[in-house]
Amino acid sequence: MNLLRPLDRHFSVNGLRLHVLDWGGEGRTPLLLLHGFTGHAHAWDTLSIALQPHFRVLALDQRGHGDSDPADVYNAIAAFDDIGGVVEQLGLTSLVLVGLSMGGRNGIYFTSKRPELIQKLVIVDIGPEVSKRAALAPAGPPEPDTWESIEQAAQHLYRGNPNPGIHYYRWVASSSLRQRSDGALVWAWHPSVKERRSQLDIDWWAVLRAITPPTLVLRGESSTVLDRDVAERMAKELPRGRFVEIPRAVHTLHEDNPEAVLAALKEFLAF
């Protein structure tokens, strides 16, 4: 086990090459992290470092994101096959699942279908209903197609949400960009994730009610994605649900207020 950096692992699932960061910790309870839309596995790095002494931490680059292959379709049903294939090839029979936003929706769907695999589920700032505020145009200048430097990208992220601080964004932008063959810097997600993303005709409340493992719903106090009344309803309708609101946080809770998120996880996961 490498104690200084995660191992890069790749798995082939239905013809797609999927990338996983394996932070080690054999013999401990496996904990799989699912990032949000246009995110990537390295977005979890700081939380992974905090969790690694207690769990076998794994972070998946979901299809079309990070170092995983792009695909023809992007939705929770397709993600179900990806997650299941990776879990099977890792030889995992019982794990904790943590998902942010898109990853949270994928985690909800997966857990509802394979509850025997999931010890506990953590849903981060997403629910069966997405706030109407999420559709509003973001404040500030539009995002360019390419970036001239890491610093330019970091400053753009900071203007959108200053909670994590510019120093954090400089670090996270360095792992969130890739250089194209023409030299331009672009985000590490494939254009197809926006072009081929599909909305499924699913009763997400019914899916949520089918989740039997203990489930924690985390919401940012200032979230524009998950409204408080929806989060409270989730905790009530989940068979074994609870709800914690994270102060001084918007959507990416583990970035906005990492210590509060870690405290909530410690209580729920009992480590």
N, C-alpha and C positions, 0 to 999 in steps of 0.2 A: 504493500500500500504506500502510495506517495503522499506524505503528509503536507507537502507544500503547494500542490496544485492538483486539480482533478484530472482523471484519465479521460481521454477522448475515446469513446466507444461508438461503433457503428453497427447497425442491425438492418437487415433487409426484411421488409414486411410488405408482402404483395407487390414486390418489384420496386418499392421505394427504399432508398437508403436513408435511414434515420439516425441522427446523431444524438448521443447522450453524454452528458458530463457525469462521471462517476467519482464522487468525492471520497469513496472508501467507507470503511466502517463495517466490514464483514462481521457477522455475528450479531449485529444490532438490528432493530426493526427498520426495514426499508422505508424510505420516505421519498415519494416521487413528486417533483415540482413541475407544474404546467404553466408556462408564461401566457401573457395576453396577446391580443392581435397586434401584429408587427413587432412583437417582442422576440426574445430568444433566451436560450438556457443561461447565458452569462448574466442576464438581468437579475438572476437570483444569487449571484456570487456572495454578496455580503451576508445574506440570510443563511446560505449554505455553510459558510464558515462558522456561523454561530450555532447551527444545528448539528454539524458534523461530529462533535464529541458525543452526541447522544443518539444519533441515527446513522444508518447507511443512506447518505443523501445522494439522490440522483436527479438530474434536471434534463428534461427532454426538449430538444429543438423540434417543435411540431412541424408537420409538413409545410414546405415552402418558407420556413423561417430558419435563420441562422445557417447551420451547415447541413441541414436536411434537404432532401430533394424537393423540388416543386411538384405539383400534382395537377390533375385535371379538375378536381373538385375539392372544396373546403367546407366542411360542416361537421357537426357532432357525430354523425353516423360514421363518416370516414375516419374521424379521430378515434372512434371506438375501436376500429380495427387496428389502427396504429398503436394505441396504448396497449391493447391486449397482446399484440404481437411482441412488443418490446418487453412487457412484463413476463410473457412466457419464455422468451429467449434469455432473459436474465435469471430465470428459474425462481421467480418470486411467487409465493403462494399466499402471502398476507402482507399488506403494506398500508401506510398512511398516504393519502392523496391530498395534495394542496394545489389549488388552481386559482389563478387570477383572471378575471374578466372572461375572455374567450376560453382560457384554460379552465376557468371555473365552470362554465357551461359544459365543456367537454368532460370535466370531472363529475358533474351532476349526472350526465347521461350514462357515463361508464359505470358509476356506482349503482345506479338504478338497475342496470342490466347484470352486473357482476358483484353483488353485495358480499358474496362469500370471500372475495379477494381483499376487500377494504376493511381495515380495522377502524379507521376514523377518516372522515372527510372534512377538509377546510375549504370553504367557498369564500373567495376574496373579491368583494365589491362587484358582484353580479347576481342577477336573480332571474326568475321567470319573466319579469317585466323590466324593461330598460327605461330609465327616466326620459321624459320628453326633452329635458335639458341637454341630453347627450347629443341630440341632433342639431343643436344650435352651433353656428359657426364659431370656431375658437377665436379668442381675442388675439390681437397682434397681427403681424404681417404673415402672408401665406408662406408655406414651406417651399423652398426651392427644390427642383428636381435633383440637383447635385450640390455637394458641399465643397468649399475650397480648403477647409481645414477641420480638424477635430474641434478646435476652439469655436469656429462658427456654428457647428452643430450643437455644441454644449451650451452656447449662449442662447440659441433658439429654444432648447429644452428648458433652460432656466427661466426664460421669459414666460413660458407656458405654465410653469408651476415652480415657484422658487423654494418650496419647502425643503427639498433635499440639499440645496446649496450648490453653488457653481463648482466647488471642488469635486463633489460627487459626480456631477454631470460630465466634467472633463474626463473622469475615469470611465464612466459607463459609456460615453460616446466613443471612446477608444476601442471598445469591444463591440460596438453596435454598428460600426461602419465597415464596408469593404471597398476595395479599390477595383474599379472596372478596368478592362483592357485598355481603354482610352485614357486611363489615369484619373478619371473622376471618382470622387468619393460618394457612395450611396449607402443607404441603410441596408442592413444584412437580412432583408427579406425579398422574396421574389415578387415581381409585379403581378404575377398570377394570383396572389393571395387576395388582392382587391378585385381583380378582373373576374375571378371564378368563384368568389365566395357566394354561398347560397343560404337562404333562410328556410329552414325546414318547417313544415306545417306540423308542429308538435305542441301538445298541451304541456307546457313546461311545469305548470303547477301539479299536474298528475304525475309527471316524472319525478318531481321533488317529493311528493307524498309516498313514492315507492321506495325511497331510500331508507334502509333500515339501520345501517351503521350510525354511531354517534356523529353528529355533524355540527361544525362551528361555522356561523356566518359572520364574517368580518366586513364592516362598512366604514368608509372614511367619513368623518364628521361633515366634510364639505363636498362629498361625492356628488358629481353630476350624472352618474351612471345608475347607481342604486339608491332609490329614495328610501328614507327611513321607514315609512309605513310598510313598504314592500319587504324590507329586511325583517321587521318585526313579525309580519305575517309569515315569512319563511320559517322563522324559529318556532312558530306555533303549529304550522302545518307539517313540518318535518317530524317524523315519529320520535326522534331523539335529538332535537335541535336546540341550539342556544345561539344567542346573538350578542356580539360585542361591538361597540362603536369605538373607532380609533380617533382620538382627538388630533387636531393639527394635521389632518390628512385629507387628500382629495381622492384619487383613484388608485395610484400605485402605493399602497399603504406601507409596504415593506421598505420603500424608498423614502416616503414622506415622514414617517415616525417609526423607525425600525425598532426602537426599544419597547414601545407600546405593543407592537405586533408580536415581538418576541415574548413579552410578558403574557399576552393572551394565549399564545401557543404553549407556553410552559404550563399554564393552568389546565388547558384542555388536553394536552398530550401527556401531562404528568411526568415531566423530566426535570 
